[in-house]
Amino acid sequence: MVTSYNRIAGQSVERLAALSDGVFAVAMTLLVLDLRAPAAELIHGDRDLGHALMALSPKLLMFMMSFMTLGIFWIGQQTQLNLLDRSHRSLAWMHMVFLFTICLMPFSTVLLAEFIHYRLALIVYWFNILLAGTALYLTLVCAIGLKLTRDDTPPDATRAIKRRIIVAQSLYAFGALLCFFNTYWSIGFIVLVQLNYAIAPHLGRRSTHPA
């Protein structure tokens, strides 16, 4: 009997998790590369340094926001992977689509940091989050369709994950709409959403999936 390549390719959940960890680690590290100390030749006192640091604050804000974004999505994909008994070639490719959206995050972060007052830059950043959330949702749908989840997975676990993603993405979309009033309103709202998902589990609220 001839074995099809597609039946044996991409079966390891552990290797998929290892690839994900590497991609997230690199993306998180790239975020900080846009933060550079002020040029020494332009600094002649504490006042100059203070002004230079104030000018750097938008980039610092974007770094913080995007680091939280990546952290939330890392926890989300780890939650999904922990439910799997095995992987599949189709799921592996779906997951790589998700990782592709994660690789775009440093670019959308730099774009927003450089053009923080422009609506289009905020929309691009939000669209990056939307792509990541959609890809993560579809990887779960793919895993369920291929019956890759563990036998001991709670019946309502996947429904809770889907609901969590939809709610979070709805909040992000609302935050993006606020840019038509002021981009800082959008950024502030998105940060509050992220803080909610980062802190809420420690406050005793039930949470299965934060992305």
Summary of the structure (lengths in Angstrom):
residues: 211
radius of gyration: 19.7
end to end distance: 43.2
largest distance: 78.1
contacts: 619
relative contact order: 0.13
helix: 76%
strand: 1%
